[in-house]
Amino acid sequence: MTIGVDVGGTHIRIGTRTHIKEFDTPGADIPALIAEFMREHGGDAVGVGIPGTLDRDCRVVLNTPNIPALSGCKLADEIERAAGVPCFLENDTIMLMTGDLNRLEISPDGVILGVYIGTGLGSCVLIDGAPYCGVNGFGSELGHIPLYGKSRKCGCGNFGCAEAYVSGSYLQALRAEKYPATSIVDLFTVMDELDEYADALAVTVATAVQLFDPRVILIGGGVAAMRGFPLDKFKALLYTHTMKPLPAETLNVVTSASRPETIPAGVLGAIIHAESKLAALRT
Ligand SMILES: [Zn+2]
């Protein structure tokens, strides 16, 4: 049995295919939490999704803007020491997409773009089943593409990044400033900035569509599952911002919320990822 871990900006989920435990991220000792879970449930390996950049060998966390305490951490070594089994780190968006493709029964063939809106804005590009990876280990960081003429400060330290306009952190700040009486899960149903929000997301995704010409555009994450998420507005604006007739006429947007989860996609993807890495080690 393999363990999957999804490290988010606010919550950490640790689980098997049948048991999930959730913890708050701030102040969490991740290796100790995994070791404790494994003492109870067993396991021969652990896959961990990280919301940030890893070194090319996927052993060290280089930069996690939404969890500063993890930046620079040799997390795979620490987890292996604490839990006593092999640990396989990967960018959380790749884990989420692996889980979603599995549960939505979407073939990984061709080019697939994953866009996940949570605390931050994560993305990845899968090419014939393999995540695209550049020289610095970056798959794609759509959240930190600068939007022309925009200047809001981003968690990464730059200004005008897409993430500062479409992420859960932005929505939390907007709620605190303008809609304090509304719960965050209902924010889309009351906010006046819906058109601006949908347009910022569409411009960002259109950039990746023009670069990669994907067969499937998978939109997921907690924000995309919120009540009133402007999916139709987003799709119409994505069409507006992409080239006609192609790729605009063939845009294939799928949301992870289109099918209910039995276990969180990030945990499922981390389990599948660790299983395949462990199988490769053993052959
Ligand atoms: Zn940024």
Residues whose N, C-alpha, C, O or C-beta is under 5 A from the ligand:
A	BS01	ZN	G143 H144 C154 C156 N158 C161
